[in-house]
Amino acid sequence: MAVTRTQGIDLNGRRPAIFFDRDGVLNEDLGFVHKPEQLQWVAGAREAVSYLTKLGYLIFVVTNQSGIARGFYGAEDVEKLHRVMQDNFKAFGGRIDAFAYCPHHPEAATAAFRQHCQCRKPSPGMIFDLMQKWPVDRRRSLLIGDQPRDLAAATAAGIASALFRGGNLLEFLQAALRELDANNPIQSTTCQSEELDVCTA
């Protein structure tokens, strides 16, 4: 499948981006995954990242990691796991441009992480931060998540979103991009597909 209209860089040098939630989208959500040996890939996840890399998308991961706040593991564990994931993506011909994670929780065991922050989804802080650092074309960008809070963060950031309920991520991504392409230009917040729950913001 070709998604030709979303491959290019616009006149301002901006590129379309895909924002992935992590647990439940790229890897199976086994509960507070933080060790490489816990990593179980969602079908088609590595292929999806490779597909997007070849099309020239910016690719980001935005993940809540309250396990840090709860004292279950440290930031270094999350970053080590992300390095392992990146190595896997590269082996499939893809790459993640940036991993963003929120270590906070309002009921954190550690005072340093106990806060109502703007980065924990459904707040859009992680998305906004990436948009400030990278030349993202918001109109042609999409977040894929498996929870309503993911979609809420995307809406707050002004980008489209799609609710992933399992299955093959590459196939889901391709269908979501077709729908996003068909619905541009974005004018209002609407879910255009009951099967995909693709929402434009």
LINQUI-V420249 format. One record per backbone hydrogen bond with DSSP energy under -0.5 kcal/mol. NH is the residue of the N-H (numbers start at 1). CO is the residue of the C=O. E is the energy in kcal/mol with one decimal. If there is no record, write none. Layout:
NH;CO;E, NH;CO;E
This chain:
6;3;-1.1, 7;4;-1.4, 8;4;-0.5, 10;14;-2.2, 13;10;-2.2, 15;135;-3.3, 18;58;-2.5, 19;142;-2.8, 20;18;-0.6, 20;60;-3.2, 21;144;-2.6, 24;27;-3.8, 25;22;-2.1, 26;22;-2.4, 27;22;-1.5, 28;40;-3.5, 30;28;-1.2, 38;35;-2.0, 39;36;-1.4, 40;38;-0.6, 42;26;-2.5, 45;42;-2.2, 48;44;-2.0, 49;45;-1.9, 50;46;-2.0, 51;47;-2.5, 52;48;-2.2, 53;49;-2.3, 54;50;-2.1, 55;51;-1.2, 56;52;-0.8, 56;53;-0.9, 57;52;-2.1, 58;16;-2.4, 60;18;-2.8, 61;98;-2.0, 62;20;-2.6, 63;100;-2.3, 65;102;-3.1, 68;65;-1.6, 69;65;-0.6, 70;66;-2.3, 71;68;-1.2, 72;67;-2.4, 73;67;-1.1, 77;74;-0.8, 78;74;-1.4, 79;75;-2.5, 80;76;-1.9, 81;77;-2.3, 82;78;-2.3, 83;79;-1.8, 84;80;-2.0, 85;81;-2.6, 86;82;-2.5, 87;83;-2.2, 88;84;-1.9, 89;85;-2.5, 90;86;-2.6, 91;87;-1.8, 92;88;-0.9, 92;89;-0.8, 93;90;-1.7, 94;89;-2.9, 97;59;-2.4, 98;59;-1.2, 100;61;-3.2, 102;63;-2.0, 103;101;-0.5, 105;113;-2.3, 108;105;-1.6, 109;69;-1.8, 110;69;-1.2, 113;110;-1.6, 114;110;-0.5, 114;111;-1.2, 115;105;-0.6, 115;113;-1.2, 117;115;-1.1, 123;120;-2.3, 125;118;-2.3, 126;119;-0.5, 128;124;-2.7, 129;125;-2.5, 130;126;-2.0, 131;127;-2.3, 132;128;-1.7, 133;129;-1.2, 134;130;-2.0, 136;134;-2.1, 137;15;-3.2, 138;136;-1.1, 140;137;-1.1, 141;138;-1.6, 142;17;-2.3, 143;160;-2.1, 144;19;-2.8, 145;143;-0.5, 145;162;-1.9, 150;147;-1.2, 151;147;-1.3, 152;148;-2.4, 153;149;-1.9, 154;150;-1.9, 155;151;-2.5, 156;152;-2.3, 157;153;-1.5, 158;154;-0.7, 158;155;-1.0, 159;154;-2.4, 160;141;-1.2, 161;199;-2.9, 162;143;-2.2, 163;196;-0.9, 163;197;-0.8, 164;145;-3.4, 164;162;-0.7, 165;163;-0.6, 169;43;-3.2, 169;167;-0.6, 172;168;-2.1, 173;169;-3.0, 174;170;-2.4, 175;171;-1.9, 176;172;-2.6, 177;173;-2.6, 178;174;-1.9, 179;175;-2.1, 180;176;-2.6, 181;177;-2.6, 182;178;-2.0, 183;179;-1.6, 184;180;-0.8, 184;181;-0.6, 190;188;-0.9, 190;200;-0.9, 192;190;-0.7, 192;198;-2.4, 197;193;-2.6, 199;161;-3.5, 199;197;-0.7, 200;190;-2.0
